[in-house]
Each structure stands twice: as structure tokens, then as C-alpha cells.
Amino acid sequence: MATLAHIQSDELLQSPIQDAHLRKIAIVVAEWNSRITKALLDGAVETLQEQGVKEISVTQVPGTFELTYGCAKIVREGSADAVIAIGCVVRGDTPHFDYICQGVTQGLSSLNSLTDKQICRPIPVIFGVLTTNTMEQAEERAGGKLGNKGAEAAITALKMCAPYCYYEK
């Protein structure tokens, strides 16, 4: 979904989501790179409110790697209809970037694979993590010229609460 034409099309963010007002959405946000993650969080919350969501909870964790634990706690509690993980990792001079990105990707993916036997009910976990080469690229995706990926994650969360109902015509 990262093509400029798709981002500039407001269709993704303008379509009302059925029953959004009934949803409980949890957001887990990393404190690291807080200028970026705050902008992503603001975009997500604003979009959820525009869609009519009344119950939004926000949990902070120290960094992007810790998003998996924060999201897992919410998934195991069953206290939300969807969880949005928001973080930002910017490439540096060491392989740390690769380890963090790989760890959080695998961790969040594994949460989406949990079955009814492991938790009370499956809950979608949305990947709202920016993984960029530069801070400028992160800024472009956190309310800059490429939109706000937090807002896109919010729409994705709502669509994933009932993916089959959403696509009915």
C-alpha cells in the first residue's frame, strides 16, 4: 500500500467502517523516536474518533522491540477488538536496526497466529511500525507528504475487526 498514487487517494481513509462505534481499539506505542510515534499515535486516534470509535486505550512501552510484549498482554486479556502497534526504527550504522525490525515483525506476526485454544478469541494485531533508512523518511510517513501511517493502521484495525462483513456489497 505504499505507492504514492494509493497514498494520495483518500478513498482508504474516507470510507466509513460499519459498526466502528461498537469497537474497542487498543494502541501500544513505543516511546523511542517519540516525535514520530506521537505523530503516528495522533493520526491513529484522530482517525478512530472520526470513524466513531468510543473506546480507545493507549499503552506506552519503552521501544519498538517491546511492542510485542505490550500487544501480547492485551491479546491475552481479550480487552480489545484489535490492537495497533506503533513504533519507529531508523537505520543506523550497526546491525541493531535489522535485529529490532526482525524481532518485532516476527513477534507481532506470531500474535496474529494465536488460536482459540491459546487465547479466548483471536484479535488482530496491526503493524503500525515505520522501518526507515532516515529520519526524513519517517517524518514523511508520520504526517508529512506521504500521509500518516498511524491513520492507515487505524483503518486497517477497524476493517480487521470484521473483515468479511466489511467487503459485503
C-alpha positions in Angstrom: 0.0 0.0 0.0 3.0 2.3 -0.1 2.6 3.6 -3.7 2.3 7.4 -3.9 -0.9 7.1 -6.0 -2.5 5.0 -3.4 -1.5 7.2 -0.5 -2.8 10.3 -2.3 -6.1 8.6 -2.9 -8.2 9.5 0.2 -10.5 6.6 -0.5 -8.8 4.5 2.2 -9.4 7.0 4.9 -12.8 8.3 3.8 -14.8 5.1 3.7 -16.9 4.7 6.8 -16.4 1.5 8.7 -19.6 -0.3 9.7 -20.1 -0.7 13.4 -16.9 1.2 14.3 -18.7 2.8 17.2 -19.0 -0.6 18.8 -15.3 -1.4 18.7 -12.7 -1.3 21.4 -9.3 -0.5 20.0 -6.1 -0.7 21.9 -2.9 1.1 20.8 0.5 0.2 22.0 3.1 2.9 21.2 6.8 3.0 21.6 8.4 5.9 23.4 11.6 5.7 21.4 11.6 8.2 18.5 8.7 9.8 20.3 8.4 12.7 17.9 7.5 10.3 15.2 5.5 7.8 17.3 3.5 10.7 18.8 2.5 11.9 15.3 1.5 8.3 14.3 -0.5 7.9 17.5 -2.3 11.2 16.9 -3.1 10.1 13.4 -4.5 6.8 14.6 -6.6 8.3 17.5 -8.0 11.1 15.3 -9.0 8.6 12.6 -10.6 6.2 15.1 -12.6 9.1 16.6 -13.6 10.3 13.1 -14.9 6.7 12.5 -16.9 6.9 15.7 -14.8 4.6 18.0 -15.6 5.5 21.6 -13.3 3.1 23.4 -9.6 3.7 22.7 -6.9 2.7 25.1 -3.2 3.7 24.8 -0.3 1.9 26.4 3.3 3.1 26.2 6.3 0.8 26.0 10.0 1.9 26.0 10.9 0.9 22.5 9.7 -0.9 19.3 11.1 -4.2 20.4 8.8 -4.1 23.5 5.7 -3.7 21.3 5.3 -7.5 21.1 5.0 -7.9 24.9 2.6 -4.9 25.2 0.4 -6.2 22.5 0.6 -9.8 23.8 -0.7 -8.7 27.1 -3.7 -7.0 25.6 -4.4 -10.0 23.3 -4.3 -12.5 26.2 -6.6 -10.3 28.3 -9.1 -10.1 25.4 -9.8 -6.5 26.3 -9.9 -5.1 22.8 -11.3 -5.9 19.4 -8.0 -5.0 17.7 -4.5 -3.8 18.7 -2.4 -1.3 16.8 1.4 -1.5 17.4 3.0 1.9 16.7 6.8 2.3 16.6 9.6 3.7 14.5 13.0 2.2 13.8 15.6 4.3 11.8 18.6 2.5 10.3 21.9 3.4 11.9 25.5 2.3 11.5 25.1 -1.1 13.3 23.0 -4.2 12.7 20.8 -3.2 15.6 18.2 -2.0 13.1 18.0 -5.4 11.5 17.6 -7.2 14.8 14.9 -4.9 16.1 12.9 -5.0 12.9 13.1 -8.8 12.6 12.2 -9.3 16.2 9.2 -7.0 16.2 7.9 -8.3 12.8 8.1 -11.9 14.0 6.7 -11.1 17.4 3.6 -9.3 16.1 3.1 -11.8 13.3 3.1 -14.6 15.9 0.3 -12.9 17.8 -1.8 -12.9 14.7 -1.4 -16.7 14.5 -2.7 -17.5 18.0 -5.7 -19.8 18.0 -8.8 -20.1 20.2 -7.0 -22.8 22.2 -4.3 -20.3 23.2 -6.4 -17.2 23.9 -10.1 -16.5 24.5 -10.5 -15.3 20.9 -8.3 -14.2 18.1 -7.6 -10.4 18.0 -5.9 -8.7 15.0 -2.6 -7.0 15.8 -1.9 -4.3 13.3 1.7 -3.5 12.2 2.0 0.3 12.5 5.8 0.3 12.7 7.9 2.5 10.5 11.2 1.0 9.4 13.0 3.7 7.5 16.6 4.4 6.4 16.4 8.1 7.5 14.5 10.3 10.0 13.3 12.3 7.0 11.6 9.2 5.6 9.9 8.6 9.0 8.7 12.2 9.1 7.2 11.9 5.6 5.2 8.9 6.8 4.1 10.5 10.1 2.0 13.3 8.8 4.3 14.5 6.0 4.0 14.3 2.3 3.3 10.6 2.3 0.5 10.8 4.8 0.2 9.3 8.2 0.7 5.6 8.6 -0.9 5.7 12.0 -4.2 6.8 10.4 -3.8 3.9 7.9 -3.2 1.4 10.7 -6.4 2.7 12.4 -8.5 2.0 9.3 -6.8 -1.4 8.9 -7.7 -2.3 12.6 -11.3 -1.5 12.0 -11.5 -3.4 8.8 -9.9 -6.4 10.5 -12.4 -6.5 13.3 -14.9 -8.0 10.9 -13.2 -8.4 7.5 -16.0 -10.5 6.0 -18.7 -8.0 6.8 -16.7 -5.1 5.5 -16.5 -6.4 2.0 -20.2 -7.2 1.5 -21.9 -5.1 -1.1 
